[in-house]
Amino acid sequence: MDVSLAVVGATGAVGELIRQVLAERGFRPRTIKFLASEKSAGKTVTFLGQEHPVEPIRAEAFAGVKIVLSSTPSSVSKEYAPIAAKAGAIVVDNSSAWRMDPDCPLVVPEVNGAELHHAKKGIVANPNCVAIPLTVALKPLHDLGRVKRVIVSTYQSSSGKGAKGLADFDTQLKAFAVGGPVPAPTAHRAQLAGNIITLDWTLDPNGYTEEENKVVNETRKILGLPDLAVSPTCVRVPVRVAHCESVNVEFERPVSVEEARAALAQAPGVVLMDETRGEFPQPIQAEGHDHTFVGRVRRDPGCAHALNLWVVADNLRKGAATNAVQCAEELIRRGIVK
């Protein structure tokens, strides 16, 4: 691919996974550079068998770069994403900084890839790790019967808190497994081993967590349905990787299970599983994969126009790194970046 690429936050967990996904998907940029904070500058990272120096994030580093894949805290993104865009790059940003900016499209390529043409600020936002698989599953169903209301309960893995979350959980799990005293949590809000946590995120004034409000707002924006009724409950569960979602979808017209399954089976990015064959989506199946796994499709017995389904996806890959790389691929495929 005749494009110059920069990976920002290259030494972080998502940055490392972006390098892996780029290699796996055969993304071969003309040039590539890796940027990180000053404390990481001077280190090296490996890409396609070659060692590359890590440069500090600074304005000059974006000269000649066409696509930036950025995974930094929101404060860093707010400072440097506009600088990179001004230098001529399109930034695909993994933080929450730009997701609700009306001039920055919030993109899941299988759902609303055409929005990439409308990056007025030169910044494309990568959505939340729950909203991505949720909208991948909802889009083919919306095309069938127009989604009216969504009730979603999430079962989110420890890795949603990053490397610190996993270290916290693993330490607790080892102690829990041998019946010893479980250390106090350091990343999660409470003990996660042998437990679930309903308030592992900041509580907003409306009584919903920051995560739950992201699910509402981002699902609406991705689907282009600003008035869509979305009722979320987000929960942290003792799983290392991959998020699960129990989804109840109400439509404007009746949609049969057969219609829904047929649509999901043909939907890009979806792997439909058949419970009549003993198949059902599980985190251990989704981990390390880029698809959204959907199963348990069944009629809601209390609502003639509603269905229930179970959705699982790797939150680090499709929920972050892979979706960002797919956005870069789409920018090239659509001729937006040349």
Secondary structure in CASP SS format (residue, H / E / C, confidence):
PFRMAT SS
TARGET T0000
AUTHOR 0000-0000-0000
METHOD secondary structure of the structure
MODEL  1
M C 1.00
D C 1.00
V C 1.00
S E 1.00
L E 1.00
A E 1.00
V E 1.00
V E 1.00
G C 1.00
A C 1.00
T C 1.00
G C 1.00
A H 1.00
V H 1.00
G H 1.00
E H 1.00
L H 1.00
I H 1.00
R H 1.00
Q H 1.00
V H 1.00
L H 1.00
A H 1.00
E H 1.00
R C 1.00
G C 1.00
F C 1.00
R C 1.00
P C 1.00
R C 1.00
T E 1.00
I E 1.00
K E 1.00
F E 1.00
L E 1.00
A E 1.00
S C 1.00
E H 1.00
K H 1.00
S H 1.00
A C 1.00
G C 1.00
K C 1.00
T E 1.00
V E 1.00
T E 1.00
F E 1.00
L C 1.00
G C 1.00
Q E 1.00
E E 1.00
H E 1.00
P E 1.00
V E 1.00
E E 1.00
P E 1.00
I C 1.00
R C 1.00
A H 1.00
E H 1.00
A H 1.00
F H 1.00
A C 1.00
G C 1.00
V C 1.00
K C 1.00
I E 1.00
V E 1.00
L E 1.00
S E 1.00
S C 1.00
T C 1.00
P C 1.00
S H 1.00
S H 1.00
V H 1.00
S H 1.00
K H 1.00
E H 1.00
Y H 1.00
A H 1.00
P H 1.00
I H 1.00
A H 1.00
A H 1.00
K H 1.00
A C 1.00
G C 1.00
A C 1.00
I E 1.00
V E 1.00
V E 1.00
D E 1.00
N C 1.00
S C 1.00
S C 1.00
A C 1.00
W C 1.00
R C 1.00
M C 1.00
D C 1.00
P C 1.00
D C 1.00
C C 1.00
P C 1.00
L E 1.00
V C 1.00
V C 1.00
P H 1.00
E H 1.00
V H 1.00
N H 1.00
G H 1.00
A H 1.00
E H 1.00
L H 1.00
H H 1.00
H H 1.00
A C 1.00
K C 1.00
K C 1.00
G C 1.00
I E 1.00
V E 1.00
A E 1.00
N C 1.00
P C 1.00
N C 1.00
C C 1.00
V C 1.00
A H 1.00
I H 1.00
P H 1.00
L H 1.00
T H 1.00
V H 1.00
A H 1.00
L H 1.00
K H 1.00
P H 1.00
L H 1.00
H H 1.00
D H 1.00
L H 1.00
G H 1.00
R C 1.00
V E 1.00
K E 1.00
R E 1.00
V E 1.00
I E 1.00
V E 1.00
S E 1.00
T E 1.00
Y E 1.00
Q E 1.00
S C 1.00
S H 1.00
S H 1.00
G H 1.00
K H 1.00
G H 1.00
A H 1.00
K H 1.00
G H 1.00
L H 1.00
A H 1.00
D H 1.00
F H 1.00
D H 1.00
T H 1.00
Q H 1.00
L H 1.00
K H 1.00
A H 1.00
F H 1.00
A H 1.00
V C 1.00
G C 1.00
G C 1.00
P C 1.00
V C 1.00
P C 1.00
A C 1.00
P C 1.00
T C 1.00
A C 1.00
H C 1.00
R C 1.00
A C 1.00
Q C 1.00
L C 1.00
A C 1.00
G C 1.00
N C 1.00
I C 1.00
I E 1.00
T C 1.00
L C 1.00
D C 1.00
W C 1.00
T C 1.00
L E 1.00
D C 1.00
P C 1.00
N C 1.00
G C 1.00
Y C 1.00
T E 1.00
E H 1.00
E H 1.00
E H 1.00
N H 1.00
K H 1.00
V H 1.00
V H 1.00
N H 1.00
E H 1.00
T H 1.00
R H 1.00
K H 1.00
I H 1.00
L H 1.00
G C 1.00
L C 1.00
P C 1.00
D C 1.00
L C 1.00
A E 1.00
V E 1.00
S E 1.00
P E 1.00
T E 1.00
C E 1.00
V E 1.00
R E 1.00
V C 1.00
P C 1.00
V C 1.00
R C 1.00
V C 1.00
A C 1.00
H E 1.00
C E 1.00
E E 1.00
S E 1.00
V E 1.00
N E 1.00
V E 1.00
E E 1.00
F E 1.00
E C 1.00
R C 1.00
P C 1.00
V C 1.00
S C 1.00
V H 1.00
E H 1.00
E H 1.00
A H 1.00
R H 1.00
A H 1.00
A H 1.00
L H 1.00
A H 1.00
Q H 1.00
A C 1.00
P C 1.00
G C 1.00
V E 1.00
V E 1.00
L E 1.00
M C 1.00
D C 1.00
E H 1.00
T H 1.00
R H 1.00
G C 1.00
E C 1.00
F C 1.00
P C 1.00
Q C 1.00
P H 1.00
I H 1.00
Q H 1.00
A H 1.00
E C 1.00
G C 1.00
H C 1.00
D C 1.00
H C 1.00
T E 1.00
F E 1.00
V E 1.00
G E 1.00
R E 1.00
V E 1.00
R E 1.00
R E 1.00
D C 1.00
P C 1.00
G C 1.00
C C 1.00
A C 1.00
H C 1.00
A E 1.00
L E 1.00
N E 1.00
L E 1.00
W E 1.00
V E 1.00
V E 1.00
A E 1.00
D C 1.00
N C 1.00
L C 1.00
R H 1.00
K H 1.00
G H 1.00
A H 1.00
A H 1.00
T H 1.00
N H 1.00
A H 1.00
V H 1.00
Q H 1.00
C H 1.00
A H 1.00
E H 1.00
E H 1.00
L H 1.00
I H 1.00
R H 1.00
R C 1.00
G C 1.00
I C 1.00
V C 1.00
K C 1.00
END
